[in-house]
Amino acid sequence: MTVERLGPGLYRVAHDGRQDLVYVAGPAGRRWAFWNGRVFREETVLDAVSARRAGRHGAVQHILAPMPATVLSVLAHPGARVARGQTLVIVEAMKMEMPLRASADATVKAVRCREGEMVQPDAILVELE
C-alpha cells in the first residue's frame, strides 16, 4: 500500500491494484476521513465496536454530519429497512458532494435533517437501530 499526499487534506491511496482518493479534515483528536462514500471518525469506529458487542437488538447508530455542510438530499424515512452501504443522506461541503451511508443493515428510527438545511459537525442526521 502507498499513500501520496496530493494537497491539504487530500490523499491518493494505492492498494491491491486500485487507487482511491481519501479526504481528511478536522483538528487533532477529532479528525475524520471520507473514502468511498463513507465517513470514518474515531468516535464512529468506537461506537460501531460498542454496538456490535452490545448486540444488534436495540443498539442505536447515528449518521452524523462530518463537517459544516448543506443537506442536498434525504433518502431515508422513519421505519424504512436499510442495507449496509445504502446511501441515506447526501450533503455538500467544500464544493464536494458526500453520500453518507448505513454502516450496517438496520431500521431507520428517525430522520433529523431536511433538504436545504445547513448542519454543523457532529449533528445527528439519521438514527438507526
Backbone hydrogen bonds, N-H to C=O, Kabsch-Sander energy under -0.5 kcal/mol:
donor,donor_aa,acceptor,acceptor_aa,energy
2,T,14,A,-2.2
4,E,12,R,-2.7
6,L,4,E,-0.5
6,L,10,L,-2.6
7,G,10,L,-1.4
10,L,7,G,-2.0
11,Y,22,V,-2.5
12,R,4,E,-3.0
13,V,11,Y,-0.5
13,V,20,D,-3.1
14,A,2,T,-2.7
14,A,12,R,-0.6
15,H,13,V,-0.5
15,H,18,R,-2.6
18,R,15,H,-2.2
20,D,13,V,-2.5
22,V,11,Y,-2.8
23,Y,34,F,-2.2
24,V,9,G,-2.6
25,A,32,W,-2.1
30,R,27,P,-2.4
32,W,25,A,-2.6
33,A,40,F,-2.5
34,F,23,Y,-2.9
35,W,33,A,-0.5
35,W,38,R,-2.6
38,R,35,W,-1.9
40,F,33,A,-3.2
42,E,31,R,-0.8
45,V,41,R,-2.3
46,L,42,E,-2.1
47,D,43,E,-2.8
48,A,44,T,-2.4
49,V,45,V,-2.1
50,S,46,L,-2.4
51,A,47,D,-2.5
52,R,48,A,-2.1
53,R,49,V,-2.2
54,A,50,S,-2.1
55,G,51,A,-0.9
55,G,52,R,-0.5
59,A,56,R,-1.0
61,Q,128,L,-3.0
63,I,126,V,-2.9
64,L,62,H,-0.7
65,A,123,A,-2.2
69,A,119,V,-2.2
70,T,92,E,-2.4
71,V,117,E,-2.9
72,L,70,T,-0.6
72,L,90,I,-2.7
73,S,90,I,-1.8
75,L,73,S,-0.6
75,L,88,L,-2.9
76,A,88,L,-0.8
79,G,108,V,-3.3
80,A,77,H,-2.1
82,V,106,A,-3.0
85,G,102,A,-3.3
86,Q,83,A,-2.4
88,L,100,L,-3.0
89,V,100,L,-1.4
90,I,73,S,-2.6
91,V,98,M,-2.4
92,E,70,T,-2.4
93,A,96,M,-2.3
96,M,93,A,-1.4
98,M,91,V,-3.4
100,L,89,V,-3.6
101,R,37,G,-0.5
101,R,99,P,-0.6
102,A,86,Q,-2.3
106,A,82,V,-2.3
108,V,80,A,-2.9
109,K,107,T,-0.6
109,K,127,E,-2.7
110,A,127,E,-1.4
112,R,110,A,-0.5
112,R,125,L,-3.0
116,G,71,V,-3.5
117,E,114,R,-1.9
119,V,69,A,-3.1
119,V,117,E,-0.5
122,D,65,A,-3.0
123,A,120,Q,-1.9
125,L,63,I,-3.2
125,L,123,A,-0.5
126,V,63,I,-1.4
127,E,110,A,-3.0
128,L,61,Q,-3.1
129,E,107,T,-2.4
